[in-house]
Amino acid sequence: MNKNFLIAASLVTSFFATAQEATTDDDKVVKNKKGHEILPKAGDIGLGFNAIPVMDALVNAVRLNQGVGGQNSNANGYVNSTNNQIVGKYFLSNNTAVRARVSVNTTSGSKVFQVQDAQARYDASFGTPDDVLAASILRVDDKATYSKSNINLAVGYEMRRGYRRLQGFYGGELIVGGTSGRQFNTYGNDFSADITTGVDFTNDFNAGGINQQFNTSTRVTRNLSVRERGNFRLGLRGFIGVEYFFAPKISVGAEYGWGYAFNWRRGQTLVREVYQNGQNGPTVFNEEISLDSRETQKGFSVDNNSNNGFSMTNLVNAGQSNLIGGSGAITLMFHF
């Protein structure tokens, strides 16, 4: 009896020991054959980018190698709206992380065009033909300075679970963004009510014209500053995706999302200088005008829904917005 009891006790003990060993093995850190950890852990930082441009290059190389011309422009249907975003993560635990997507795209510069010196030409008109000829080659500068920006920031919380190299993730994020543009113009020739012939030469920067002639019988305007139509965007997005670690701490992932966004777009406004020869004689003054109306949009949408009026990746007539678009249908991540 005692012998049977000891055998039974031994079997039960062996069973629980085996079960405990199996559980322990499952909970061990996943490593490759060389002993390197594969998955990220608490305290790790992840940095990544949208791998679609790389895949486009590879696909185009294959197409050209096969004798197929042309470029692959989103031909495979994956999201292609966030090429300029940096993706970052910080792992709070082995299975949770805070994440951020950032894109800050700005440009600024200036253009200078030379035009005839209208004041010198006017003064020379009272002199000899040689004076007129000498004045005709004198130039002054018209200058335009401009700046544009398109900024997006998404902050979210991510939860993860999976088996060994294959990991699933899901969560949500808050997204804000906006676009803006300004242009300021200065002119070498003044609009002057004292010069009865007006100003013969000025530049229309956006139209590409250099000489804009007028006389005392016309009303002519030129832009001093332009505030381009821009927008402000705010949204909430839920996402779900999968990630495969093909090398230690290096993964390729795919995600898709659904969210709600609010887009507000202001109209274009400008300040312009006016030369006008009215009933009281020539006058020069500034005026501010609005060229279009403000717009608002709000609604739910899935990622990459650019053909919808409530699209989260594009705002009607507002240029690049890229509000809700995922961090990339194909994302390459590095963890350290």
Secondary structure in CASP SS format (residue, H / E / C, confidence):
PFRMAT SS
TARGET T0000
AUTHOR 0000-0000-0000
METHOD secondary structure of the structure
MODEL  1
M C 1.00
N H 1.00
K H 1.00
N H 1.00
F H 1.00
L H 1.00
I H 1.00
A H 1.00
A H 1.00
S H 1.00
L H 1.00
V H 1.00
T H 1.00
S H 1.00
F H 1.00
F H 1.00
A H 1.00
T H 1.00
A H 1.00
Q H 1.00
E H 1.00
A H 1.00
T H 1.00
T H 1.00
D H 1.00
D H 1.00
D H 1.00
K C 1.00
V C 1.00
V C 1.00
K E 1.00
N C 1.00
K C 1.00
K C 1.00
G C 1.00
H C 1.00
E E 1.00
I C 1.00
L C 1.00
P C 1.00
K C 1.00
A C 1.00
G C 1.00
D C 1.00
I E 1.00
G E 1.00
L E 1.00
G E 1.00
F E 1.00
N E 1.00
A C 1.00
I H 1.00
P H 1.00
V H 1.00
M H 1.00
D H 1.00
A H 1.00
L H 1.00
V H 1.00
N H 1.00
A H 1.00
V H 1.00
R H 1.00
L H 1.00
N H 1.00
Q C 1.00
G C 1.00
V C 1.00
G C 1.00
G C 1.00
Q C 1.00
N C 1.00
S C 1.00
N C 1.00
A C 1.00
N C 1.00
G C 1.00
Y C 1.00
V C 1.00
N C 1.00
S C 1.00
T C 1.00
N C 1.00
N C 1.00
Q C 1.00
I E 1.00
V E 1.00
G E 1.00
K E 1.00
Y E 1.00
F E 1.00
L C 1.00
S C 1.00
N C 1.00
N C 1.00
T E 1.00
A E 1.00
V E 1.00
R E 1.00
A E 1.00
R E 1.00
V E 1.00
S E 1.00
V E 1.00
N E 1.00
T E 1.00
T E 1.00
S E 1.00
G E 1.00
S E 1.00
K E 1.00
V E 1.00
F E 1.00
Q E 1.00
V E 1.00
Q E 1.00
D C 1.00
A H 1.00
Q H 1.00
A H 1.00
R H 1.00
Y H 1.00
D H 1.00
A H 1.00
S C 1.00
F C 1.00
G C 1.00
T C 1.00
P H 1.00
D H 1.00
D H 1.00
V H 1.00
L H 1.00
A H 1.00
A H 1.00
S H 1.00
I C 1.00
L C 1.00
R E 1.00
V E 1.00
D E 1.00
D E 1.00
K E 1.00
A E 1.00
T E 1.00
Y E 1.00
S E 1.00
K E 1.00
S E 1.00
N E 1.00
I E 1.00
N E 1.00
L E 1.00
A E 1.00
V E 1.00
G E 1.00
Y E 1.00
E E 1.00
M E 1.00
R E 1.00
R E 1.00
G E 1.00
Y E 1.00
R C 1.00
R C 1.00
L E 1.00
Q E 1.00
G E 1.00
F E 1.00
Y E 1.00
G E 1.00
G E 1.00
E E 1.00
L E 1.00
I E 1.00
V E 1.00
G E 1.00
G E 1.00
T E 1.00
S E 1.00
G E 1.00
R E 1.00
Q E 1.00
F E 1.00
N E 1.00
T E 1.00
Y C 1.00
G C 1.00
N C 1.00
D C 1.00
F C 1.00
S C 1.00
A C 1.00
D C 1.00
I C 1.00
T C 1.00
T C 1.00
G C 1.00
V C 1.00
D C 1.00
F C 1.00
T C 1.00
N C 1.00
D E 1.00
F C 1.00
N C 1.00
A C 1.00
G C 1.00
G E 1.00
I C 1.00
N C 1.00
Q C 1.00
Q C 1.00
F C 1.00
N C 1.00
T C 1.00
S C 1.00
T C 1.00
R E 1.00
V E 1.00
T E 1.00
R E 1.00
N E 1.00
L E 1.00
S E 1.00
V E 1.00
R E 1.00
E C 1.00
R C 1.00
G C 1.00
N E 1.00
F E 1.00
R E 1.00
L E 1.00
G E 1.00
L E 1.00
R E 1.00
G E 1.00
F E 1.00
I E 1.00
G E 1.00
V E 1.00
E E 1.00
Y E 1.00
F E 1.00
F E 1.00
A E 1.00
P C 1.00
K C 1.00
I E 1.00
S E 1.00
V E 1.00
G E 1.00
A E 1.00
E E 1.00
Y E 1.00
G E 1.00
W E 1.00
G E 1.00
Y E 1.00
A E 1.00
F E 1.00
N E 1.00
W E 1.00
R E 1.00
R C 1.00
G C 1.00
Q C 1.00
T E 1.00
L E 1.00
V E 1.00
R E 1.00
E E 1.00
V E 1.00
Y E 1.00
Q E 1.00
N E 1.00
G E 1.00
Q C 1.00
N C 1.00
G E 1.00
P E 1.00
T E 1.00
V E 1.00
F E 1.00
N E 1.00
E E 1.00
E E 1.00
I E 1.00
S E 1.00
L C 1.00
D C 1.00
S C 1.00
R C 1.00
E E 1.00
T E 1.00
Q E 1.00
K E 1.00
G E 1.00
F E 1.00
S E 1.00
V E 1.00
D C 1.00
N C 1.00
N C 1.00
S C 1.00
N C 1.00
N C 1.00
G C 1.00
F C 1.00
S C 1.00
M C 1.00
T C 1.00
N E 1.00
L C 1.00
V C 1.00
N C 1.00
A C 1.00
G C 1.00
Q E 1.00
S C 1.00
N C 1.00
L C 1.00
I C 1.00
G C 1.00
G C 1.00
S C 1.00
G C 1.00
A C 1.00
I C 1.00
T E 1.00
L E 1.00
M E 1.00
F E 1.00
H E 1.00
F C 1.00
END
